[in-house]
Amino acid sequence: MLPETDVARVKRWVAARNDDLPPRPDDVVRIELDIDPRALTAYECRPPWREDFGPEWSRTPIARFRYTQSRREWALYWADRHSRFHRYERVDPTPNVETLLAEVDADPTGIFWG
């Protein structure tokens, strides 16, 4: 089970990222968060751009925050062009999820926000 306070921190971070996006209609881009029993995954979501692709929004993974309960630590992962996740080696696993959020915001390698 994920720590509720950390989940709330990541939800606030996602809301802040959405608030920081340039003024635009809400149907242009948004950041979403998926929650599963061991991880939180942030996605950039965009509306369909071609009718023949259907009505579904596209979802591109930004980052995954994986929790290891036995160590009470969060680890940061990045997604390659095939949406496969790999451990982000520049920051060690930490009990403080805010450290990982700050790294995603800073994005010193350009791997999260491009």
Rosetta blueprint (number, residue, H / E / L):
1 M L
2 L L
3 P L
4 E H
5 T H
6 D H
7 V H
8 A H
9 R H
10 V H
11 K H
12 R H
13 W H
14 V H
15 A H
16 A H
17 R H
18 N H
19 D H
20 D H
21 L L
22 P L
23 P L
24 R L
25 P L
26 D L
27 D L
28 V L
29 V L
30 R E
31 I E
32 E E
33 L E
34 D E
35 I E
36 D E
37 P L
38 R L
39 A E
40 L E
41 T E
42 A E
43 Y E
44 E E
45 C E
46 R E
47 P L
48 P L
49 W L
50 R L
51 E H
52 D H
53 F H
54 G L
55 P L
56 E L
57 W L
58 S E
59 R E
60 T E
61 P E
62 I E
63 A E
64 R E
65 F E
66 R E
67 Y E
68 T E
69 Q L
70 S L
71 R L
72 R L
73 E E
74 W E
75 A E
76 L E
77 Y E
78 W E
79 A E
80 D L
81 R L
82 H L
83 S L
84 R L
85 F E
86 H E
87 R E
88 Y L
89 E L
90 R L
91 V L
92 D L
93 P L
94 T E
95 P L
96 N L
97 V H
98 E H
99 T H
100 L H
101 L H
102 A H
103 E H
104 V H
105 D H
106 A H
107 D L
108 P L
109 T L
110 G L
111 I L
112 F L
113 W L
114 G L
